[in-house]
Amino acid sequence: MGRRKANTQARQPGVQSGEYRPSSPHGAEYDSLVPPLHVDRRGFLVTSLAVGFAAAAAPVAAQTAIKTDKEGLKADAVRIPVKGGSLPAYRAMPEGDAPAPVVLVIQEIFGVHEYIQDVCRRLAKEGYMAVAPELFVRQGDPNRYTEIPRLLSEVVNKVPDEQVMADLDATVAWAGQNGGNINRLGITGFCWGGRIVWLYAAHNPRLKAGVAWYGRLVGEADELRPRHPLDVVKDINAPVLALYGENDSGIPLESVEKMKAGLAKGSDAAKASEFVVYPGAPHAFHADYRPSYREEAAKDGWKRALAWFDKHLA
């Protein structure tokens, strides 16, 4: 598919004047495009990735859960250097020395558990380096929770968007130093991660494409989440394929229509974005390990996602 061509070299990440800006293989040109982010130094509460599926996501629908093997892949846990420490992350990519285009994989509220790791392996089978950093490390370990309300209130709702953007910038820099071609950069995310896809598309000017799976589009601004996807349509740098469910109780179709209207008035990349709304599909219809899984919508969405990345990252 012509996905792995260019070679890259990198400098080491650096911290200057109290600001964190991961260095990149593109040097000063790239650094000048990524604004410095101020992230409070605090303890890292997660030291390793989850094994298996997150307890809070139970019951697990084992009969539909997809298991992708590692044959022909480098697929393992890695650590991403960030300000104050390092993030545990899962990396999957084809074996060999040719640089692979990079796709960031953004977690649900359940963290980088087996489902997200498998999504990385699925992308790696298609020729990509897929990297999923654990983005809740400073707030808590999602694998320790058995109840979704507590997980949301004690961990997920305490994660600042600015922190997430900085950690993703660091992940991109790491990928460029470890076999990824970050000139061909994409991002995909599910649920909580779907919202992050939109925000990162407005944050990183080097991003080429995004695929957002049922991420929240509107909301009240607060200190941790000053803007939501509808607020950033004028700043979007890369076209986003949006995959949503008609019967998503947390994302009403009214908000989808507002986002469509906003994109039509946004940047050129915003105008090039596309929505697909699956009739009858609930939230998390791609999550093959949960009762919400809808095979037809999930398979169609995955096919569209691969075609989107092939088009924009080739």
C-alpha positions in Angstrom: 0.0 0.0 0.0 3.0 2.3 -0.2 2.8 3.2 3.5 6.5 2.8 4.6 9.0 4.9 2.6 10.7 7.8 4.3 13.4 7.5 6.9 13.6 9.8 9.9 16.2 10.8 12.5 15.6 12.4 15.9 16.9 14.5 18.7 16.3 13.7 22.3 13.3 15.3 24.1 14.1 18.4 26.1 12.7 20.7 28.7 13.5 24.4 28.7 12.4 27.3 30.8 9.8 25.2 32.6 8.0 24.4 29.4 7.7 20.9 27.8 8.1 20.6 24.1 9.1 17.1 22.9 11.9 17.4 20.3 11.2 15.7 17.0 13.0 14.3 13.9 11.9 17.5 12.1 13.9 19.7 14.4 13.2 23.4 14.8 10.6 23.5 12.1 8.4 21.0 13.9 9.1 22.4 17.3 8.0 25.9 16.2 4.6 24.5 15.2 3.9 22.8 18.5 3.2 25.3 21.3 4.9 24.7 24.6 2.5 23.2 27.2 2.6 23.8 30.9 1.9 20.6 32.8 2.0 20.3 36.5 4.6 17.8 37.8 2.9 15.2 39.9 3.3 11.5 40.7 2.8 8.8 38.2 0.2 6.4 39.5 0.3 3.8 36.7 3.6 1.9 36.1 2.5 -0.8 33.7 -0.3 -1.6 31.3 -3.3 -3.7 32.1 -3.3 -7.4 31.4 -6.6 -8.6 29.9 -9.8 -6.5 29.9 -10.5 -3.7 32.4 -12.7 -4.9 35.3 -15.0 -1.9 35.0 -15.9 -2.9 31.5 -17.4 -6.3 32.6 -19.1 -8.4 31.6 -16.8 -9.4 28.8 -18.4 -10.9 25.7 -15.7 -13.4 25.1 -17.6 -14.9 22.1 -17.2 -11.8 20.0 -13.9 -10.4 21.3 -11.3 -10.3 18.5 -7.9 -11.6 19.2 -5.1 -10.5 16.8 -1.9 -12.4 16.8 1.6 -11.0 16.8 3.0 -12.9 13.9 5.1 -10.6 11.7 4.9 -7.8 14.3 6.9 -6.0 17.0 4.1 -5.8 19.6 4.9 -5.0 23.2 4.8 -2.6 26.1 7.1 0.4 25.8 7.7 3.6 27.8 7.3 7.1 26.5 9.5 9.8 28.1 7.5 12.8 29.2 8.0 15.7 31.7 8.4 14.3 35.2 8.7 10.6 34.2 7.4 8.2 31.5 4.2 6.8 30.3 3.6 3.1 29.8 2.3 2.5 26.3 1.6 -0.3 23.9 3.3 -0.3 20.5 2.7 -2.6 17.6 4.3 -2.3 14.2 5.5 -4.5 11.3 8.8 -6.3 11.7 11.6 -4.9 9.6 13.6 -1.7 9.3 11.4 0.4 7.0 9.8 3.4 8.8 6.1 2.9 9.2 3.4 5.6 9.2 2.2 6.3 12.7 -1.3 6.1 14.1 -1.9 7.2 17.7 -4.5 5.0 19.4 -6.5 6.8 22.1 -8.1 4.8 24.9 -11.6 4.6 26.2 -12.3 5.4 29.8 -10.9 1.9 30.6 -7.3 2.7 29.7 -4.9 0.8 27.5 -6.4 -2.7 28.2 -6.6 -5.7 25.9 -9.1 -4.2 23.5 -7.0 -1.1 22.8 -3.8 -3.3 22.5 -5.6 -5.5 20.0 -6.6 -2.5 17.9 -2.9 -1.6 17.8 -2.1 -5.0 16.5 -4.9 -4.8 13.9 -3.4 -1.5 12.6 0.1 -3.0 12.6 -1.1 -5.8 10.4 -2.1 -3.1 7.9 1.5 -1.6 7.9 1.2 1.1 10.5 3.1 1.7 13.7 0.3 2.0 16.3 1.1 3.5 19.7 -1.4 3.7 22.6 0.0 5.7 25.5 -1.7 5.3 28.9 -3.0 8.8 29.4 -4.4 8.6 32.9 -1.1 7.8 34.6 -1.1 10.9 36.8 -4.7 10.7 37.9 -5.1 6.9 38.6 -5.1 3.4 37.4 -8.3 2.5 35.5 -7.6 -1.2 35.9 -8.1 -0.9 39.7 -11.7 0.1 39.4 -14.7 -2.1 39.1 -17.4 0.6 38.9 -17.7 3.0 36.0 -19.1 6.0 38.1 -16.1 5.9 40.5 -13.7 5.5 37.6 -15.1 8.6 35.9 -15.3 10.8 39.0 -11.9 9.8 40.6 -9.8 9.4 37.4 -11.2 10.3 34.0 -12.8 13.6 34.9 -9.6 14.8 36.5 -7.5 14.5 33.4 -6.6 17.9 31.8 -6.8 18.3 28.1 -3.6 20.2 28.1 -1.8 17.3 29.8 -3.2 14.9 27.1 -2.0 17.1 24.2 1.5 17.3 25.7 1.6 13.5 26.3 0.5 12.9 22.7 3.2 15.2 21.4 5.8 13.3 23.4 4.4 10.0 22.0 4.8 11.4 18.4 8.4 12.4 19.2 9.1 8.9 20.6 7.5 7.2 17.6 9.8 9.2 15.3 12.8 8.0 17.2 11.8 4.4 17.2 10.9 3.4 13.6 7.9 5.6 12.9 7.5 8.0 10.0 5.8 11.0 11.6 5.5 12.8 8.4 2.6 10.4 7.9 0.8 10.8 11.2 -2.8 9.7 12.0 -4.9 9.3 15.2 -7.9 7.2 16.1 -9.8 7.0 19.4 -12.8 5.5 21.0 -15.4 7.0 23.4 -13.2 9.3 25.6 -10.5 8.9 23.0 -12.9 9.9 20.2 -13.2 13.4 21.7 -9.4 13.6 22.0 -9.1 12.8 18.3 -10.9 16.1 17.5 -8.9 18.1 19.9 -5.6 16.7 18.7 -6.6 17.4 15.1 -6.8 21.1 16.1 -3.6 20.9 18.2 -1.0 19.3 15.9 -0.4 21.0 12.5 1.5 17.9 11.3 -1.4 15.5 11.7 -2.7 14.1 8.4 -5.9 12.3 9.3 -8.1 11.3 12.3 -10.8 8.7 12.9 -13.1 9.5 15.8 -15.3 6.7 17.2 -18.3 8.1 19.1 -16.5 10.8 21.0 -18.4 13.6 22.8 -18.8 16.7 20.6 -20.2 19.4 22.9 -20.1 20.3 26.6 -19.6 22.9 29.2 -16.2 24.5 29.4 -14.2 24.2 32.6 -10.6 24.6 33.8 -9.6 21.1 32.7 -11.6 21.0 29.5 -11.7 24.6 28.2 -12.8 23.6 24.7 -14.8 20.8 23.1 -14.7 19.6 19.5 -17.4 22.0 18.3 -15.3 24.9 19.7 -12.2 24.0 17.6 -13.6 23.5 14.1 -11.8 26.6 12.8 -8.5 25.2 14.0 -8.7 21.6 12.7 -5.5 20.7 10.7 -6.5 17.3 9.4 -9.7 15.8 8.1 -11.5 13.6 10.6 -13.7 10.6 9.8 -16.4 10.5 12.5 -18.1 7.2 13.2 -21.2 7.5 15.5 -24.2 5.5 16.5 -27.8 6.6 15.9 -28.9 5.3 19.3 -26.0 6.6 21.4 -27.7 7.8 24.6 -24.7 10.0 25.6 -24.2 11.7 22.2 -27.6 12.8 20.8 -28.0 13.3 17.1 -28.6 17.0 17.8 -25.0 17.4 18.8 -23.9 15.5 15.6 -25.9 18.0 13.5 -24.3 20.9 15.3 -20.9 19.5 14.7 -21.7 18.9 11.0 -22.8 22.6 10.7 -19.7 23.7 12.5 -17.4 21.7 10.3 -19.0 23.2 7.2 -17.9 26.7 8.4 -14.5 25.6 9.7 -11.1 25.2 8.3 -10.5 23.4 5.0 -9.6 20.2 6.9 -12.8 20.6 8.9 -14.8 20.9 5.7 -13.1 17.7 4.3 -14.2 15.8 7.4 -17.0 13.2 7.1 -19.6 11.8 9.4 -21.1 8.3 9.3 -24.0 7.6 11.6 -25.0 3.9 11.9 -28.7 3.3 12.2 -29.7 1.6 15.4 -26.1 1.4 16.7 -25.5 2.3 20.4 -22.4 3.9 22.0 -19.3 1.7 21.8 -20.6 -0.3 18.9 -17.0 -1.2 17.9 -16.1 -2.6 21.3 -16.1 -6.3 20.4 -15.7 -7.4 24.0 -18.8 -5.6 25.3 -22.6 -6.3 24.9 -22.8 -2.9 23.0 -20.9 -4.5 20.0 -22.7 -4.4 16.7 -20.7 -6.5 14.2 -22.1 -5.0 11.0 -21.5 -1.4 12.0 -18.1 -2.2 13.6 -16.8 -4.0 10.5 -18.0 -1.3 8.2 -16.5 1.4 10.4 -13.2 -0.4 10.5 -13.1 -0.8 6.7 -13.8 2.9 6.3 -11.2 3.8 8.9 -8.5 1.9 7.0 -9.5 3.4 3.7 -9.4 6.9 5.3 -5.8 6.3 6.6 -4.8 4.8 3.3 -6.0 7.8 1.5 -4.5 10.5 3.8 -1.3 8.8 5.0 -0.2 7.1 1.7 
